[in-house]
């Protein structure tokens, strides 16, 4: 997998990347911050109103009309604060959720561009952690952290300015703990960032283990291995708890220490400010107002720790996401936007998977004309599936080795290449939706009548009609509610539904009996007569009518020809054919005996 160079892809700091995300929604967030300024301005006026109330009461100058007027003023201020608080939350928090949505979409779209090779080396748990915890952390950093940091700065500057105007000496005294808060912020910020990365890594491992265990739950139960799996999962969960506790320990020390230093300012105010009230330097109302402004200042002090924590988490998560975004796909589009003829030419193709040194294919060459049928047979691990995946550029073959319509596939757009193929993979995968939707997966415009017609071609229409909901039956995750043969036939119908020009069936009838296979092949022969077809199989009966058959062993083509020619050649193919004939004859001989003993 190719990654963007550090100079190009990762030179921007994670915090700057967060800031750039915020800038994409600058209008809504800017308007939200303006409404926040109005809320804070009203909040700054309230202590002055209380100062006037208390001083008028202390001096005996208070009147009913004055108190009513000041009470209504306070009520009006809080009403305005409530209205504008709704707007800043709607605008800023709403923008953070839109950022969340955009990142999720970008991540999903980017993951779609990456080749299968990326997923060969990347754990599903890591991807799920990116799609859940990391994106949520970014949302918190771009939403709550953004508003809290702006609110803290505005209130701090405003409160300190008002306090200095009221009494600069008392302000300087109450500000003594502030440098210590700044020191604490710098001391713990980097540590929080590092430990949060450990938390995310542990969560990825736990998610991967959970996904693996749930996907393989039938195997686990079949082997009675629940206890060992439970032990493995508990180990991963314990590590996840440990990493979270290590983070919580730092955060648990950080927050109370910030709060204690903030309360130290209140203690100074009570001592020094109370003395000034007694001496008549400041009035009682001024003392109360000053304490209110100091309390407003304490909130930003406490918020510093919270904001730093959110920003560090968001930065760590953005860094992890950016590593995915800057990962370039192995397989890139060619320049030619053309649809070539469905004829295939492979010349001297050798291939080795990335990260290994073993050649999977060795000097493979063959030609398949448009409308022709190629059969491929060979031992397990001989390179049959790899070969067809290279034809579709699911993996990248060397240049000058694979041609479609006489054009090197490296020169063509990927959508044009893959749009030519209808692929039935060896490992059948169905989505957790209805049978009809699975068949129509590659062609959403296909009619229900055509879906039924294709189902008849693959000999599964009657079985589907027998289900309670017919074609609307939900097949469950990975098609678990269907048998292996049913899944394979639905997959073949899905491949035919896209109206391919080249049909590839990779051992697609291995889960059906020979009689059903023969019936399906007979029906398919008419439907695929105009298609270029590649049939991979272990059973000779599947491919014996192909125009050309290649026999693979250890990544090489060891025999090639028609069925008759290969049988006459008396090599591996002929031996395999004779063995399968003997197996079929043995089954036929066993059938009457089993019938006679049916009553037991």
Secondary structure, DSSP 8 states (H G I E B T S, - for coil): -EE--HHHHS-S-HHHHHHHHHHTTHHHHHHHHHHHHHHHHHHHHHHHHHHHHHHHHHHT---HHHHHHHHHHHHHHHHHHHHHHHHHIIIIIHHHHHHHHHHHHHHHHHHHHS-HHHHHHS-HHHHHHIIIIIHHHHHHHHTHHHHHHHHHHHHHHHHHHHHHHH-HHHHHHHTTTHHHHHHHHHHHHHHHHHHHHHHHHHHHHHHHHHHHHHHTHHHHHHTT-HHHHHHHHHHHHHHHHHHHHHHHHHHHHHHHHHHHHHHHHHHHIIIIIHHHHHHTSS-HHHHHHHHHHHHHHHHHHHHHHHHHHHHHHHHHHHHHHHHHHTEE-SS---SB-----S-EEEEEEEEE-TT--SEEEEEEEEEE-TT-EEEEEE-TTSSHHHHHHHHTTSS---TTSEEETTEEGGGB-HHHHHTTEEEE-SS----SSBHHHHHTTT-TT--HHHHHHHHHHTT-HHHHHTSTTGGG-B--GGGTTS-HHHHHHHHHHHHHHTT-SEEEEESTTTTS-HHHHHHHHHHHHHHTTTSEEEEE-SSHHHHTTSSEEEEEETTEEEEEE-HHHHHHHTSHHHHHHHHHHHHHHHHHHHHHHHHHTTT-
